[in-house]
């Protein structure tokens, strides 16, 4: 592979507004990663409930990929922020990922629990957030079958995509150390959550 992201059949980036600062920053990072030309911008689904719109946006990526018969996909949300551009680290982690029956592979997130150190650069986890992650084709149908849920878990909607993943025991793997965090203008605390969870749960 010339680029570790060649491992993924499709790369998507979900964005609500192609004229936004977030999208412009995403484009810069995608170009630095050498994958801008391969990345398809997916118009985020607008819905009265942002949580529902977010989940539907991710389902849209999965539905599109399944229709094209691809084996796996990588999804960015346009508020991702790369901490590292170490492509060898990513390549080595993906080589190890191939050995396992994975469903979701993350470049970062808020870690709830580390389950096991799989390799030096890969661990199995339970985590939150979906700003930079891959979905294996073996999980497509399970994701597309979900119709939403208005109940809550720890004060969060079960219709939220990362809550859905968390509660349904998807096989989650995380690159170690992680390479990307999520940054949102109205939630400045998020990067701190993610870094603190990594230091407490992984290191």
C-alpha positions as CSV (number, residue, x, y, z in Angstrom):
1,X,0.0,0.0,0.0
2,X,1.3,3.4,-0.9
3,X,-0.9,5.0,1.8
4,X,-2.3,3.1,4.8
5,X,-5.7,4.5,4.0
6,X,-5.6,2.3,0.9
7,X,-6.7,-0.5,3.3
8,X,-10.2,1.0,3.2
9,X,-12.3,0.6,0.1
10,X,-14.1,4.0,0.6
11,X,-13.4,7.1,2.6
12,X,-16.2,9.5,3.6
13,X,-16.3,12.8,5.4
14,X,-19.6,13.9,6.8
15,X,-20.2,17.6,6.8
16,X,-23.2,19.8,7.2
17,X,-21.9,22.8,5.4
18,X,-19.2,22.8,2.7
19,X,-18.6,26.5,3.3
20,X,-18.0,26.1,7.0
21,X,-14.6,26.6,8.8
22,X,-14.9,23.0,10.0
23,X,-15.0,21.6,6.4
24,X,-12.2,23.8,5.3
25,X,-10.0,22.5,8.2
26,X,-11.0,19.0,7.3
27,X,-9.9,19.5,3.7
28,X,-6.5,20.7,4.8
29,X,-6.0,17.7,7.0
30,X,-7.2,15.3,4.3
31,X,-4.7,16.8,1.9
32,X,-1.9,16.4,4.5
33,X,-2.9,12.7,4.9
34,X,-2.8,12.3,1.1
35,X,-6.4,11.1,0.8
36,X,-8.4,14.2,-0.2
37,X,-8.8,13.0,-3.7
38,X,-10.2,9.7,-2.5
39,X,-12.5,11.2,0.1
40,X,-16.2,11.7,-0.7
41,X,-17.9,14.5,1.1
42,X,-21.2,13.3,2.5
43,X,-23.9,15.9,3.1
44,X,-25.0,15.5,6.7
45,X,-28.6,14.6,7.2
46,X,-30.6,17.5,8.5
47,X,-33.2,16.4,11.1
48,X,-35.1,18.1,13.9
49,X,-33.0,16.1,16.3
50,X,-29.3,16.5,15.7
51,X,-28.6,13.1,17.3
52,X,-30.9,11.4,14.8
53,X,-29.5,13.3,11.9
54,X,-26.0,12.3,12.9
55,X,-26.9,8.6,13.1
56,X,-28.7,8.8,9.7
57,X,-25.6,10.4,8.2
58,X,-23.5,7.5,9.3
59,X,-26.1,5.0,8.0
60,X,-26.1,6.9,4.7
61,X,-22.4,6.1,4.4
62,X,-22.9,2.4,5.2
63,X,-25.9,2.1,2.9
64,X,-23.9,3.7,0.0
65,X,-21.0,1.4,0.7
66,X,-23.1,-1.8,0.9
67,X,-24.8,-0.8,-2.4
68,X,-21.4,-0.6,-4.0
69,X,-20.3,-4.0,-2.6
70,X,-17.3,-2.7,-0.8
71,X,-15.6,-4.6,2.1
72,X,-15.0,-1.7,4.5
73,X,-15.2,2.0,4.9
74,X,-13.5,4.8,6.8
75,X,-15.7,7.7,8.1
76,X,-14.5,11.1,9.2
77,X,-16.7,13.8,10.8
78,X,-15.6,17.2,9.7
79,X,-14.6,18.2,13.3
80,X,-11.8,15.6,13.5
81,X,-8.4,16.8,14.4
82,X,-5.3,14.7,13.7
83,X,-2.8,14.5,16.5
84,X,-0.3,12.7,14.4
85,X,0.4,12.0,10.7
86,X,2.6,9.0,11.4
87,X,1.6,6.8,8.6
88,X,3.9,3.9,9.6
89,X,2.2,3.7,12.9
90,X,-1.2,3.5,11.2
91,X,0.1,0.9,8.7
92,X,1.5,-1.3,11.4
93,X,-1.7,-1.1,13.4
94,X,-3.8,-2.1,10.3
95,X,-1.5,-5.0,9.6
96,X,-2.3,-6.3,13.1
97,X,-6.0,-5.5,12.7
98,X,-6.1,-7.9,9.8
99,X,-5.5,-10.8,12.1
100,X,-8.8,-10.1,14.0
101,X,-12.5,-10.3,13.4
102,X,-13.0,-6.6,13.8
103,X,-16.2,-4.5,13.3
104,X,-15.1,-1.0,14.2
105,X,-11.6,0.5,14.2
106,X,-10.9,3.9,15.7
107,X,-8.2,6.5,15.4
108,X,-9.4,8.1,18.7
109,X,-12.3,8.6,21.1
110,X,-13.2,8.8,24.7
111,X,-12.2,5.5,26.2
112,X,-14.6,3.9,28.6
113,X,-12.7,0.7,29.1
114,X,-9.6,-1.0,27.7
115,X,-10.5,-4.6,27.3
116,X,-7.2,-6.1,26.1
117,X,-3.8,-5.1,24.7
118,X,-3.9,-7.0,21.4
119,X,-0.6,-5.8,20.0
120,X,1.8,-3.0,20.9
121,X,-0.1,-0.6,18.6
122,X,-3.6,-2.0,18.9
123,X,-6.1,-2.6,21.7
124,X,-9.7,-3.7,22.1
125,X,-11.8,-1.1,23.9
126,X,-15.2,0.3,24.7
127,X,-15.3,3.9,23.7
128,X,-17.4,6.9,22.7
129,X,-17.3,9.3,19.7
130,X,-17.3,8.6,15.9
131,X,-15.1,11.4,14.4
132,X,-12.5,9.1,12.8
133,X,-13.2,5.4,12.5
134,X,-13.6,2.5,10.1
135,X,-16.5,0.0,9.7
136,X,-15.9,-3.5,8.5
137,X,-18.5,-4.9,6.1
138,X,-19.5,-7.6,8.6
139,X,-21.1,-4.9,10.6
140,X,-23.1,-3.1,7.8
141,X,-26.3,-5.0,8.2
142,X,-26.4,-4.6,12.0
143,X,-26.0,-0.8,11.6
144,X,-28.6,-0.5,8.9
145,X,-31.1,-2.5,10.9
146,X,-31.2,0.0,13.7
147,X,-34.4,2.2,13.5
148,X,-33.6,4.5,16.4
149,X,-34.4,4.6,20.1
150,X,-35.8,7.5,22.1
151,X,-34.9,6.1,25.5
152,X,-31.7,7.1,27.3
153,X,-28.5,5.6,28.8
154,X,-26.6,7.6,31.4
155,X,-28.5,10.7,30.3
156,X,-27.7,10.2,26.6
157,X,-30.1,9.2,23.8
158,X,-29.8,5.5,22.8
159,X,-30.4,6.9,19.3
160,X,-26.9,8.5,19.4
161,X,-24.6,6.5,17.1
162,X,-21.8,6.0,19.6
163,X,-24.2,4.9,22.3
164,X,-25.7,2.4,19.9
165,X,-22.3,1.0,19.2
166,X,-21.4,0.9,22.9
167,X,-24.6,-0.9,24.0
168,X,-24.6,-3.4,21.2
169,X,-21.2,-4.9,21.9
170,X,-19.6,-4.1,18.5
171,X,-16.0,-5.4,18.3
172,X,-14.1,-2.2,18.8
173,X,-10.4,-1.7,18.2
174,X,-8.3,1.4,18.8
175,X,-4.9,2.4,17.5
176,X,-2.5,2.9,20.3
177,X,-1.4,5.6,20.8
178,X,-4.5,7.2,19.3
179,X,-4.1,9.6,16.3
180,X,-7.2,11.8,16.2
181,X,-9.5,13.7,18.6
182,X,-12.8,15.5,18.1
183,X,-13.0,19.3,18.5
184,X,-16.3,21.1,18.5
185,X,-16.7,24.9,18.9
186,X,-19.4,24.5,21.5
187,X,-17.8,21.7,23.4
188,X,-14.3,22.7,24.2
189,X,-14.0,20.1,26.9
190,X,-14.2,17.2,24.5
191,X,-10.4,17.1,23.7
192,X,-9.7,17.0,27.4
193,X,-12.1,14.1,27.9
194,X,-10.5,12.1,25.2
195,X,-6.9,12.7,26.3
196,X,-7.6,12.1,29.9
197,X,-9.5,8.9,29.1
198,X,-6.5,7.7,27.0
199,X,-4.0,8.4,29.8
200,X,-6.2,6.8,32.5
201,X,-7.4,3.7,30.5
202,X,-4.7,3.0,28.0
203,X,-1.3,4.1,29.3
